[in-house]
Amino acid sequence: MLPIKKIYIDSRFQTSDSTSQTDFKIDLPSTLYLPDNTGLLITDISIPVSWYTIDSGRNNLFYFGVAVGIGNQQVFTGSIAPGNYTITTLASAMSDAMNSKSTSLAIGVFTVTPYIAQNKITITNSLYPFKLYTDEEFPGIANFTAPSNSMNRVLQNITVSNSMSLSFTSGFLDLHPIRNLYLVSPNLGTFDTLNVTGEMNVIKKIPVNANYNEIVYDQVVLSYDYVDVSKQTMKRLEFQLKDIYGSVIDLKGDHWSFSLLFAKIPEHHGH
């Protein structure tokens, strides 16, 4: 006999020591003891699309080097303000970020041109060869040991090159970088799921089926898509909402909700 059938979770009722609306804890009003052969399903998901194309702490930085003379390479960090971007506005923001460095350091003028039909941007410099570093190149760059909040996935800047040039053309821009969300629970996950980054406590993959300022709804429940929570004791629950790379999603303080649905696992599934 199950002690409860359903628990409604809403991030507005997080504990005072929770980190954010997407990295939070919930204290149940009483302790629940789950019997053997108990499965957990996630349903009634409601998430506002309040994250940006470019977000601080996730993908707002790019790194470029300028060859201002033989053996004299200068390395810079460009920063893009968080927000939703089109090809045109992204090109303008990158131009501002790069030229803010060149104004005081005399490294040439950068021109960033959007090509809407190809969904790409081209960057040129009026004086010196330059390059945008890929994530793989970071270990070899002075002052950088690993990429931090890199825009390279947005720019599709993945081709490693040892040469510099007066021109750089992006790959096909990814202005919808979050296609799926992953609900993670350190104390409900049973380490029998695995995503491509190696995380093993994902309890639900949620397709993003809404645009900015809309709501992602997911009520799909498949009988085989359960998490085995047999013999678990439940009192304080922990949840995180992440992207595929393991970064916690920033909902800008907005709240979201979902339900925990408990059911008996058929005996033949466990044997």
Secondary structure, DSSP 8 states (H G I E B T S, - for coil): --S-SEEEEEGGG--TT--BTTEEEEEEEEEEE--SSEEEEEEEEEEE----SB-TTTS-EEEEEEEEETTEEEEEEEE--SB---HHHHHHHHHHHHHHHHHHHT---EEEEEETTTTEEEEEESSS-EEE--GGGGGGSTT-SS--SB-HHHHT-----S--BSEEE--S--S----EEEEE-TTT--S----TT----EEEEEE--S-TTSEEEE----TT--EE-TT-EEEEEEEEEE-TTS-B---TT---EEEEEEEE--GGG--
